[in-house]
Amino acid sequence: MSIMIFFDVNGTLIARDERTDIPYAEAVDELIGRENTMKGINTSARSDHDVLLEVLRRFGVAYSEYLWKKFLKIYEEKLESYRETDVWRPNADALEYLDYLRLRQVQLGLISGELKIGARYKLEKLGIWKYFPVGGFGEDGLRRFDIAENALKKAELHFGTRFQRVYIIGDTVQDIRTARHLGAKVVSITTGSNSRSELLLLKPDHLIDRFAELMGEDAPF
């Protein structure tokens, strides 16, 4: 059976706290020329591009392709400056679980609102970027559903198959909604921005506190 597993990044593979998005926030501040421009903005399960558009509207700045390219340059500089710090750390037992999956006949990819360059820096820091040959990222669509659709198309093209089973592993209710949109199964992990009770309301196929719960004889894949 051909199985495709898509992972979210922040709160799923990467531990999510106030440090996680420091490079992005600093890049937005520098672009706007003011401090704390992200204050009060909910970034959970949103595309980085969509978040930037909200900040620009807040400060009355018109969007343009020139401005977008300028932001990407600033953001890469910020990511590079934090490469050797501890702002990005593995979430729970994610690294052990990826080692487990590498021994099984499954394909891995990403579905994230992160821009690809941000996901790459974060996951390279953990040594796991190489495990994800395909993905949908923040530049692939403003909305999560668009990003997910693009991710699945890329995966089918890359691996040359239509998958018999698709899973999404994530920490938010939006990951559950996205899985349902794709007709995929969903694993929710309680390490992110939504509580266990909030996740349970949307009835994920599996609800876990650690990835070890997906290993062993009763593992879903």
N, C-alpha and C positions, 0 to 999 in steps of 0.2 A: 504494500500500500504506500502511495506517495503522500508524504505528510509535510506540510509547510508550517513552521512556527514563527510568528512575528512577535518581537519583543518591543515594548515601550522602552524609553531610556530613563528619564528622570523619575525616581520613585520606584523603579522596577529593577533596572540594571545598576543605576547610579543612586546612591543614597541622596535623598532630597532634604535639604535644610536651607537655612538662610545664606549659606556659602555657594550653593550649587550654581546660581545664575549671576554671580558677581561680575564676571567678564562681560556678559550681555548687558547688564544694567549700566556698567561703566561706559560701555560703547555707546549706549543710547544717550547717556548724560553728555558725553563729549560731542555727539552729533548735534544735540539740541543746544548745547552751551549752557546748561543749567544742571543743578544737583537734584538728586532724588526724583527724577522724572518718572520713575516707575512706581512710586509710592501709591498704594491703593489699587493697583491694577492686578487683576487675577490672571495669572499666566498658566494655570493648570490646564493641561490637555489642549492648549491652543497652539497655533503655529506662531513661530517667532515673527514671521512677516505680518501676521494679523495684529500681534501685540504692538509692533512698531507703528503700524498705521493708527492704532488707538492713541498712542503717545503723541504722534504728530498732530492728530486732530485736537487733542487736549491743549496743545501749545500753539495751535493755529499755524502750523507749518505745512505747506503744500508738498505732497509726495511727488517725486520725479524719479526717473531711472538714474539720473545723475546722483541724487541723494541716496538711493538704494545702494549703488556701487560704492559710494563714499562710506556708507555704514558698514558694508561688508569688509572694506579695507581696515576700518577702525576695529571692528570686531575681531578680525584675525590677529591684529596686533595685541589686543587684550588677551585673547586665548593663548597666544604664544607666551605672554608675560606671566601667565599662571600655570604654564605647563608643568613646572617642577614643584608646585605647591600641593597642599592637600585638599583643595576645594572639591575635587572629584574623588569619591571613594566608593568601593563596591557596596551594593545594597544586600543586606542579609548574607545568604550563602549563594549568591548569584554565580560567582566564579566556579564554585564546585559543581553547580548544576550545569553550567555550560560544558565543563569537562565530561560530565555524565552524558549529555546529549551528543557530544562529538563521537561517541562510541555507538550511537544508534543511527538507524537509517532515516534521518529526518533532515530537512533543509531549514536553514535559519535566515531570518531577515529582520528588518526594523520597521516599525511604524511610529513616527515621532513628529511632534511639532517643531522639534529642533531643526535648525538649518543643518545641512549635511556637514558643513565645516565644524560646527559646534559638536555634533555627535561624534565626528571623527576624533577631535582633540580629546574629548572626554573618554571615549572608549579605548583610544590608543594609550592613554594614561594607565588604564587598567589592563592593557595587553590583550584586549578582546575584539578590537575593531576588525581584525582579520577573519573572525568567525562569521561575519555578516556581509556576504557579497552583494546583497541587494537591500533596498529599503525605500520607504517613502518618507520624505522630509519636509520641513517647513516651506521650502521653495516649490514643492510639488502641488500646493493648493492652500488656500486660506483656511479651509475647514477640514476637520479630521476625516470626514468621509471621503473627500476628494484625495487626500493624502493616502488613505488606505487603498482606494481603488487603483491609484497609480502604483502603489507598492506591489499589489497583487499582479498587475499587468507586467511589471518589471520582472517579478519572480518567475512568472510563467514563461516569459521570453528567455530569461537567463538560464533556467533549468530545462527548458524545452518540454514542458509538460503542463497539463491541467491537473491540479492536485486533487486527490480524492478526499483529503481532509485538511482543513486549515484551522489553525489555532491562533488566538491573540492572547498574549500574556501582558497584563498591565495593572496599574494601581488605582485607576479612576473609573467613575461611572461612565465616562465618555468612551473608555476602552471597551466597556460592555456594549454600549450602543453601537460602536463601530463594528464590533464582531457580528452583531445581529444584522447590521447593514450589509456586511459581506456574506452573510450566511455561514459564518465561521463559529466554532466553539470558542469559549473564552475562559481563561483562568485569571481570577482576580487575586492580587496579593495585598495584604493589609498593611503595607509599609509606606503608603503615599498620602495623597491629599484628601482621600475619602475614607471615612471610618468603615469598620466592619458592617455596622447596621445600614449605612448608606449603600454599600456594595450589595448586601443581601437583598435589598429592596428590588434590585434589578435582576436577581436570580442568575448569577453567573453559573456556568457549568461546574466550576471548581472554585473554591475559596480557600486560600492558604495563608499561613503566616510566614512560612519559610519554604524555600524551593525543595528542601528534602522531602516534603510531603508529596512531591511528584515523582519520587524515585521508588524503585522496588517493584515487587510483583504486581501491585495494583496500580502502577503508573498508567496514565491515560495514553502515553506514547513513549 
